Amino acid sequence: MRKKINEVIFGTTTKSGRNFDLILLVLIVLSVLMVMIESVKVWSAEYPNLFYYAEWGFTIFFTIEYLLRIAVAPKPWKYMTSTWGIIDLLSIIPTYLTPFLSGYTSLRAIRALRLLRVFRILKLNRFTSESQALFHSLRASYYKIMVFFFFVFMIMILTGTVMYVVEGGEHGFDSIPASIYWAIVTTTTVGYGDVVPTTEIGKMLASLMMITGYVIIAVPTGLITVGMARYKSDGKEDNLCENCGHDNPFGSIYCNQCGHEAIS
């Protein structure tokens, strides 16, 4: 019985295991939608009992599922300390805290993280390998990006200080931190409009910051793109199958063409 339950809960190759995971995903989506709808005060006030019983129903189901995973796992502690185990636990804790502590209701939406199981259920290896390529590219470009953002931060401080002097501490530029806030909003092209320069020099500097913003946004993208290109170039030969020579996606263990293991 334990082996059968293990195949249903943890397995994705069997029909029963796949169906269980798909049902689980549907319930996770429904529970997250309930939390989102409950945040609308008109609906939560009109149907308080519906949201209350629905939430506890979802929580009880996920609790039973979590306990079953611990019971049938070959190494329960390994599952409990794994990423999925921690996410499963965090998804049910907020509901149990609600009767004792206020303000934890919205944290129930954390169970949306469990939707990441779709990558395992649908076997989206291609997306998983591409995300791995993105991760390696980010790590390879980490120092360059950090140095770039350091200089951007210094530019924001310098520009904010200059605007504080130019505007004379008026029209929203009443402090250097407020002026730095304006510089960040302007450079990122967000443009809230709550702080606006009025002097001619201030407007000229604002125009320069707007143009500079496009350059600043483009640089990190270029660094990451170069990193991904180098990763694919360096790893291209490592994905060739030893048996048939087929070029497989990054991270492949078996050849997509002939099924041969241990791609070199």
N, C-alpha and C positions, 0 to 999 in steps of 0.2 A: 504494500500500500504506500509506504514512504517513497519507494522508487517511482511508482506511478505518479504520485503527487509532484515529485521533483521534476519529472518529465513535462508535466502540464505547466508548472509555474516557471521553471527556468529554461525549459526547452523551447526552441523556435523551429526545429526541424520537423517535429511531429505536427499533425493536423490539430490535435487537441491543444498543444502548447501554443500554436500560432493563433488559434481562435481565442484562447484565454487572454493572450497579450492584446489582441485587437479589442476584445470586450473591455479590458482594463484601460486601454487608451480612450475609448468612448466615455467611460465613467470619469476618467480624469478630466476630459474636456468638459463634460457636463458639470462637474464639481467646480471647476474654475469659472465657468460661465455663471453658476449660481452665486459665487462670491462677487463677481463683477456686477451682476444685476442687483444683489443685495445692497451694494454701495449706493444705489439710487434711493434716496430717502423716501420718495413717494411710494415706491413699490415695497420697500422694507417695512414701511408703516402700515400699508394695506394688507400685506400677506406675511406677517411676522411668524406665524406658526409653520407656514409652508417652508420658509427658509430654515427655520430652526430644525424641523424634523428631517428635511432633506440633507442638511449639513451633517447631522449626527448619523444619518443613514450611510452617507459616503464615508464618514470617518470610521464607523464600525467596520464597514467592508474593508477599507484599506488597513485597518488595524489587524483584522483576521488574516488578511493577505500577508502582512509583514511578519506576523507570528508564525504563519505556515512556512514562509521562506526560511526563517530561523530554524524551525523544527526539521525541515527536510534537507537543508543545505549540508553538504559533506563536511564543511568547516564553518559552523555558524558564526564564530567570531570573525572570520575573514570576511564573510558577507556583511556583518554588522559594521565593520570598520571600512568597508569599501565605499566608493563614491555613491553607487546605487543604494547601498544600505543606509548611508547617512541621509540621502535625499528622501528615501522612503520614510525614515523616522521623522525627519523635519516636516514632512507633509501632513502628519497626523497630530503632532504636538500642539500647534496653535489652538485647535478646537478644544483640547482638554484644559488648556490654560484660560480659555474665555470665561468660565464661571468664576475664576479666582482673580484674574487680572484683566483690566480693560485696555483696549487699544491694540489687542493682538488679532482682531478679527481679520484684518486685511492680509495678515501674514499667511493665511490659509492658501492664498494664491501661489505660494511657493511650490505647491504640488504641480504647478505647470511645468516645473523642471523635469517631472517624470515623463513628460511627452518626448523627451530626448530618447526614450526607449524605441521610438519609431525607427531610429537608425539601425538598431539591433534587430528589430522585428522584421523590417522590410529588407534587411541585408543590403543597405545602401553603402556598399564598400567604396564605391567610386567617390561619394561625397565624403566619407570618412578619410580616405587617402588624400583628397584635395584639402581637407581641413588640416591634415597633418603637414602638407606642403606649405600651407599658409602659416602654421605655427612655426615651422623651421625658418621661414622667411622673416617673420617678425623677430625671432630670436637672433638671426644673423644681422638684422638691421637695428638691433636694440640700441647699441651705443651711438650710432649715427643719429637715430631719432631723438635720443636723450640730449645729445649735444645740440641738435637743431632746436628742440623745444627750450633748452636753456637760453639760447640766444633770442628766441622769440619772447621768452619771459622778460629778459633784460630790455628788449625793445619796448614791450608793453609798459614797463616801469618808467623808462626814459620818456616815452611819448606821453604817458599820463602826467608825469611831472611837468613837462613842457606845456601841456594844455592847461594845467592848473595855474601856471604863471601867465600864460597868454590870456586866458579868460578872466583872470583876476579874482578867482575864487567865487564867481557868480554863475548863475544859470545852470546850476546842478554840479558845477565843478568846484564844490565847496571844500574839498579835501583831496589829497593825493590818491588815497585808495579809491574814492569815487571817480576820479579821473582815469585811474587804471582800469576800473570797471568799464568806463566808456570806451577806452582803447581796445579792450578785449571784445566787447560787443561789436564795435565798428570793424575791427580786423577780421572777425569771423563772419562778417556780412550778415549778422543776425538783425541788427538795426532796430532795437526796441523803440527808439525815439523818445525815451524818457529824459535823456540828457543830450542837448543839442548845442553845438558851438554857435556863437553869434558874431564874433569878430571875424574880420577878413582873413587874418592869419590863421585863426582857428579853423575856418572852413577849408582853407588850402591844405592845412595839415590833415584834416578829416578826409579830404579827397585822396591824399597820398596814402593814408591808412587803408582806405577802401580798395585802392588798386593793389596795394601790397598784400592785402588779405587773400587775393586769388593766388598769388605766388606761394604764400605760406601754406595754403590748403593743398596745393599741388605737390609740394616737396615730399611730404611723408608718403604720399601715394606712389611717387616715382621710386623712392627708396625701397618700398615693399615690393613693387613690381620687378625691380632689378633683382631683388633677393629671390623671388619666385622663379624668375628666368634662370638664374644661376643654379637653383635647386633642381629644376627640371633638367637642365643641361648636364649637371654632375651626376644625376641619378638615372639618366636615360638608359645607359648600358646596364645598370644594376637591375633593371626590370625585365631583361630578356630571359626567356625560358631556356633552360639548358637543353631541353629535349627538342623543341620545335623552333626556337628562336623568336617566338611571338613577343611583341612589346606589350607588357601588361601595365595596368594602372599602378601608381605608387602605393606601396604597402601590401601588394598582393603576395600571398603565400603560395597559392596554387595558380597555375597557368589558366587563363580564361579560354585558351584554345584547345589544349590537350589534357588539362587537369594534372599535369606533372607537378610534383611538390618540390620545394626548395629552389625557388628562382634565384639565380646568381646575380 
